[in-house]
Amino acid sequence: MHWFGLMPLDVLLFREAKPFSPGEGAWAKGLFPPMPITVFQAMRSLLPDYGEGAANRRRDLNFLGPFLQDPDGNLWLATPKDLVGIRHRSENDEEPKPDQKKASDQWEQLVRLQPAAADGVLGFSERSLPPMVFPALETDQYVCGKPDAWMRADVLTAYLGGQATFRQPEFTHDFKAPWVRGNPWDVQILPHIHMQEGARQVLEADGYFTEVAVRMDPGWGFVVGIESDPSEEESPFREIEKAVIRLGGEGHRAIASQISTPKHWQALQPFTKPQQAQTHSAYVLTPGLAQTHANQPLYGLCPHDWSDTVKGCASDKQLLWGGVRKVWRRRNPDNPDERSPEFGLLPQRAFVPPGTVYAFEELPQTQQLLPTDSKQREMFETLNYGKILWGIRPV
């Protein structure tokens, strides 16, 4: 596999998927880092066009990423979502009420959530997963929030190996600080308004949309891996040392430079297959699709064929992206009743976000987070959607 570092030359623009109306643009957040197919298409543009027609639609490239990389070459991945911060209460210290949706750096150590066990008093419906709860705390301990969004890859390796707790850098020297951090970018919301001619009103059709401009911190970028089909004698990316690709809207670009294998990537390879352990955890490395019903394009957090083996799931809201369908839109402003069909990109699929963690007592039969019934399954496989790292869950 050939690895490339992507360094943005300017801000990156991505149109917001949600249908905002004027005055609601502040709610736009954007989807960043971008989905794998977005970056893959940018890298694919470096190769000659295969041509048009069904005969030229080849799936001869495998893609992995994008992942964050800091100025020192360290790989950063999504923090496992089953980690929660706790601290000791000092004298005259009132227990705060943390906002569970926001990260906190006030914790002294991170502990792993565990599936709640049913007992004679507490029970759960068989149609839903039991909640994930924090382990028993000491008398003077309390939960103070979740950690930041990104974790360095070497620390994630220890997590997958079964380490149950992680202490703040000032309390331990296990890892070089900092090893957990927030988003290394800033966001600016850019609303776009198209007005009606001769009137001070917004166009009813496509009159308002929102873009999110992302500026990454100095020295930060992405790394991606790409390789050709094993049947190919020579990879077309072998000779590409450095090139400029278009990434995002408005023609903004990034420099793609061929690099060596990222730091700590090899240390993660043993976890691409299930470990020899009595209890298992599955960490979602790239966005995945969990089909909740057999033979139906309905997506959630837990796939239907895992329902008998999964014991708990720690995740966040799903990523809405992608999909093509025929929609009816008004194209004639003088005749509101006249509509014409067109194909449009809509957020039809709900992807499981990276960092999601599943707890198992025994391994499931299927070990991929991909839909079982989808015309695009081959595409999802070649772009490594739903890639899972298998770890050991401490008892």
C-alpha positions in Angstrom: 0.0 0.0 0.0 1.2 3.5 -0.9 0.7 6.2 1.7 0.2 9.8 1.0 0.1 12.9 3.2 -2.4 15.5 2.3 -1.6 19.1 3.3 -4.3 21.7 2.6 -3.2 24.8 0.8 -6.2 26.9 2.0 -9.5 26.5 3.8 -11.5 23.4 2.8 -15.2 24.0 1.9 -17.9 21.4 2.2 -21.5 22.1 1.6 -23.7 21.4 4.6 -26.1 18.4 4.1 -28.8 19.6 6.4 -31.6 21.8 4.9 -31.2 25.1 6.8 -33.4 28.1 6.2 -32.2 31.8 6.5 -31.4 32.6 10.1 -30.5 29.0 11.1 -27.0 28.9 9.5 -25.4 29.0 12.9 -26.6 25.4 13.5 -24.4 24.1 10.6 -21.5 22.0 11.7 -20.3 20.3 8.5 -18.9 16.8 8.2 -15.2 16.8 8.9 -13.0 14.9 8.4 -14.6 14.2 5.0 -15.9 10.8 4.1 -13.6 8.2 2.5 -15.2 8.5 -0.9 -14.6 12.3 -1.0 -10.9 12.0 -0.5 -10.6 8.9 -2.7 -12.2 10.8 -5.7 -9.6 13.5 -5.2 -6.8 11.0 -5.3 -8.4 9.2 -8.2 -8.2 12.4 -10.2 -4.4 11.9 -10.4 -4.9 8.9 -12.8 -6.0 9.0 -16.4 -9.7 8.6 -17.1 -10.8 5.0 -17.7 -13.4 6.2 -20.2 -17.2 6.1 -20.2 -19.5 3.1 -20.4 -20.3 0.1 -18.2 -17.3 -1.8 -19.5 -14.9 0.8 -18.0 -16.4 0.9 -14.5 -13.6 -0.9 -12.7 -13.0 -1.4 -9.0 -9.3 -1.9 -9.2 -8.2 0.4 -6.4 -8.3 -0.1 -2.6 -8.4 3.0 -0.4 -8.0 3.5 3.4 -8.5 6.8 5.3 -8.4 9.7 5.8 -6.7 9.8 9.1 -5.3 12.8 11.0 -1.5 13.4 11.2 0.2 16.0 13.4 3.4 18.0 12.5 5.6 15.3 14.2 4.1 12.5 11.9 2.0 11.0 14.7 -1.2 9.3 13.7 -4.4 10.4 15.5 -7.6 8.4 15.5 -11.1 8.9 17.0 -11.1 8.5 20.8 -13.0 5.3 21.8 -16.5 6.4 22.8 -16.7 4.1 25.8 -14.1 6.1 27.7 -15.4 8.5 30.4 -13.4 10.8 32.7 -13.5 10.6 36.5 -11.8 12.6 39.3 -11.5 12.7 43.1 -13.5 15.3 44.9 -11.4 17.6 47.1 -12.4 19.3 50.3 -15.2 21.8 49.9 -15.4 20.8 46.2 -19.0 20.6 44.9 -19.6 18.0 42.3 -20.1 19.7 38.9 -22.8 18.8 36.5 -20.9 18.2 33.3 -22.4 18.6 29.8 -22.1 15.1 28.5 -22.1 16.4 24.9 -18.9 18.5 25.5 -15.4 17.2 26.2 -13.7 18.0 29.4 -10.0 18.1 30.4 -10.7 18.1 34.2 -10.5 14.3 34.5 -7.8 12.6 36.5 -8.2 9.2 34.7 -10.3 7.6 32.0 -12.2 4.4 32.6 -14.2 2.2 30.3 -17.9 1.9 30.3 -19.3 -1.6 30.7 -22.6 -3.2 29.6 -25.1 -3.0 32.5 -25.9 -6.4 33.9 -29.5 -7.4 34.5 -30.3 -8.6 38.0 -33.4 -9.3 40.1 -34.3 -5.6 40.3 -33.0 -4.2 37.0 -34.0 -5.6 33.6 -34.0 -4.6 30.0 -36.1 -5.3 26.9 -34.8 -8.1 24.7 -35.5 -5.8 21.7 -32.8 -3.3 22.7 -29.3 -3.3 23.9 -28.6 -2.8 27.6 -27.0 0.6 28.4 -23.3 1.1 29.0 -22.5 2.2 32.5 -19.3 3.2 34.3 -17.7 0.8 36.7 -18.1 1.1 40.5 -16.4 4.3 41.7 -14.7 5.1 45.0 -16.6 7.1 47.6 -14.9 10.4 46.7 -14.9 9.9 42.9 -17.4 11.3 40.4 -17.8 11.5 36.6 -16.6 14.8 35.1 -17.2 14.4 31.4 -15.8 12.6 28.3 -12.3 13.0 26.9 -11.4 15.0 23.8 -12.2 13.7 20.3 -8.8 12.4 19.1 -6.3 9.9 20.6 -2.8 9.2 19.5 -2.4 5.8 17.8 0.1 4.4 20.2 -2.3 5.0 23.1 -5.1 3.4 21.1 -2.9 0.4 20.7 -2.7 0.1 24.5 -6.5 0.5 24.7 -7.1 -2.3 22.2 -4.7 -4.5 24.2 -7.0 -4.4 27.2 -5.7 -1.5 29.3 -8.7 -0.5 31.5 -7.7 2.9 32.8 -5.7 5.9 31.5 -4.3 8.6 33.8 -3.6 12.2 33.0 0.0 12.8 31.8 0.9 14.6 35.0 0.1 11.5 37.0 1.9 9.0 34.8 4.7 8.7 32.3 3.3 5.8 30.3 2.8 7.9 27.2 4.4 11.1 26.0 2.0 14.0 26.4 -0.3 15.1 24.9 -1.9 11.9 23.8 -5.5 13.1 23.6 -6.7 16.4 22.1 -9.6 18.3 20.5 -10.2 19.1 16.9 -7.1 20.5 15.2 -9.1 22.9 13.0 -11.3 25.9 13.1 -14.7 26.3 11.5 -16.4 29.2 9.8 -20.1 29.1 8.7 -20.7 30.6 5.2 -24.4 31.0 4.2 -25.3 31.5 0.5 -28.5 33.2 -0.5 -30.0 33.5 -4.0 -32.5 36.3 -4.2 -35.5 36.5 -6.6 -35.1 39.0 -9.4 -36.9 42.2 -8.7 -37.9 41.2 -5.2 -36.4 41.1 -1.8 -37.2 37.5 -1.2 -35.1 34.3 -1.3 -35.7 31.9 -4.1 -38.0 29.0 -3.1 -36.0 26.4 -4.9 -32.2 26.2 -4.1 -32.4 29.7 -2.7 -30.4 29.0 0.4 -27.6 26.7 1.4 -24.7 26.7 3.8 -21.0 25.9 3.4 -18.6 25.2 6.2 -15.1 26.5 5.8 -12.5 24.5 7.7 -8.9 25.7 8.4 -6.6 23.2 9.8 -4.0 24.0 12.4 -0.4 24.7 11.1 1.4 21.4 10.3 -1.7 19.2 10.5 -3.0 17.2 7.6 -4.4 13.8 6.5 -2.8 10.5 5.6 -4.4 8.1 3.2 -3.4 4.7 1.9 -4.1 3.5 -1.6 -3.2 0.4 -3.6 -4.1 -1.3 -6.8 -5.7 -4.7 -7.3 -3.2 -7.5 -6.6 -3.6 -8.6 -10.3 -2.0 -5.4 -11.4 1.7 -5.8 -12.1 2.5 -2.2 -11.0 0.6 0.4 -9.0 -0.3 3.5 -11.0 0.6 5.5 -7.8 4.1 4.2 -7.7 5.6 7.1 -9.7 3.6 9.9 -8.0 5.9 11.6 -5.5 4.0 14.9 -5.1 0.9 16.3 -6.8 -1.8 18.8 -6.3 -5.4 17.6 -5.8 -8.7 19.4 -5.6 -10.4 18.8 -2.2 -13.7 20.3 -1.3 -15.6 23.1 -3.1 -14.6 26.3 -4.7 -11.5 24.7 -6.3 -9.5 24.6 -3.1 -6.6 22.3 -3.2 -4.2 20.2 -1.2 -0.7 18.9 -1.8 -0.5 15.1 -1.9 3.0 13.8 -1.1 4.0 10.1 -1.0 5.3 9.2 2.5 6.4 6.2 4.4 4.1 4.1 6.6 2.7 6.4 9.4 4.0 6.1 12.9 2.3 3.4 15.0 0.4 2.0 12.1 2.2 -1.3 12.1 1.4 -1.6 15.9 -2.3 -1.6 15.0 -2.1 -4.4 12.5 -2.5 -7.3 15.0 -5.9 -5.9 16.0 -7.3 -6.2 12.4 -8.3 -9.8 13.4 -10.0 -10.9 16.6 -7.8 -11.6 19.6 -7.6 -14.8 21.5 -9.6 -13.7 24.5 -12.8 -14.5 26.4 -14.3 -11.1 25.9 -14.0 -8.9 22.9 -14.5 -5.3 21.8 -14.8 -3.9 18.3 -13.5 -0.4 17.6 -14.9 1.2 14.4 -11.9 2.8 12.6 -13.7 4.2 9.5 -17.4 5.1 9.0 -19.5 2.0 8.8 -23.1 1.0 7.8 -25.1 -1.1 10.2 -28.1 -2.6 8.5 -30.7 -3.0 11.2 -33.2 -5.2 9.2 -32.4 -8.0 6.8 -33.0 -7.1 3.1 -34.1 -3.5 4.0 -32.0 -0.3 3.5 -32.5 0.7 7.1 -29.4 1.7 9.1 -28.7 2.2 12.7 -25.9 1.6 15.3 -26.2 -2.2 15.6 -26.5 -4.6 12.6 -29.2 -7.1 12.8 -26.9 -10.1 12.5 -25.1 -9.0 15.7 -28.2 -8.9 17.8 -27.5 -12.3 19.4 -23.9 -11.6 20.4 -23.4 -7.9 21.1 -23.8 -6.9 24.7 -23.4 -3.2 24.5 -22.6 -0.3 22.3 -21.0 3.2 23.0 -21.5 5.6 20.2 -22.5 9.1 19.2 -25.0 10.5 16.7 -24.7 8.9 13.3 -23.2 10.6 10.2 -25.8 11.5 7.6 -24.3 11.4 4.2 -24.6 10.1 0.6 -27.2 8.4 -1.4 -28.9 9.3 -4.8 -32.6 9.2 -5.5 -35.1 10.9 -7.8 -36.6 14.0 -6.3 -39.3 16.3 -7.6 -38.6 20.0 -7.4 -40.3 23.1 -8.7 -38.2 24.5 -11.6 -40.7 27.1 -13.0 -41.2 30.0 -10.5 -44.2 31.2 -12.6 -46.0 27.9 -12.2 -45.6 26.5 -8.6 -47.5 23.4 -9.6 -45.2 22.4 -12.4 -42.5 19.9 -11.1 -39.8 18.0 -12.9 -37.8 15.0 -11.7 -34.1 15.2 -11.2 -31.4 13.2 -9.4 -30.0 14.8 -6.3 -27.6 13.9 -3.5 -29.4 13.5 -0.2 -28.3 12.3 3.2 -30.0 8.9 2.9 -27.6 6.7 4.8 -26.8 7.0 8.5 -23.1 5.9 9.0 -21.8 4.6 12.3 -19.1 7.2 13.4 -15.5 6.2 13.9 -14.7 5.6 17.6 -17.8 3.6 18.2 -17.2 0.6 20.4 -19.2 -2.7 20.6 -18.8 -5.2 23.5 -19.1 -8.9 22.9 -19.1 -12.0 25.0 -18.5 -14.1 21.9 -17.5 -13.2 18.4 -20.2 -12.6 15.8 -20.3 -14.7 12.6 -20.0 -11.6 10.4 -17.1 -9.4 11.3 -17.7 -6.4 9.0 -19.8 -3.3 9.6 -21.2 -3.2 6.0 -24.7 -3.7 4.7 -25.5 -7.3 3.6 -28.0 -6.1 0.9 -26.7 -3.2 -1.0 -25.7 -2.6 -4.7 -22.8 -0.5 -3.4 -21.3 -3.1 -1.1 -18.4 -3.7 -3.4 -17.6 0.0 -3.4 -17.8 0.1 0.4 -15.4 -2.8 0.6 -12.8 -1.4 -1.7 -12.9 2.0 0.2 -12.6 0.2 3.5 -15.8 1.5 5.0 -16.7 0.0 8.4 -13.1 -1.3 9.1 -12.9 -2.7 12.6 -10.1 -3.1 15.0 -10.7 -6.0 17.4 -9.5 -5.5 21.0 -9.7 -7.2 24.4 -12.4 -6.0 26.8 -11.3 -6.0 30.4 -13.6 -8.0 32.7 
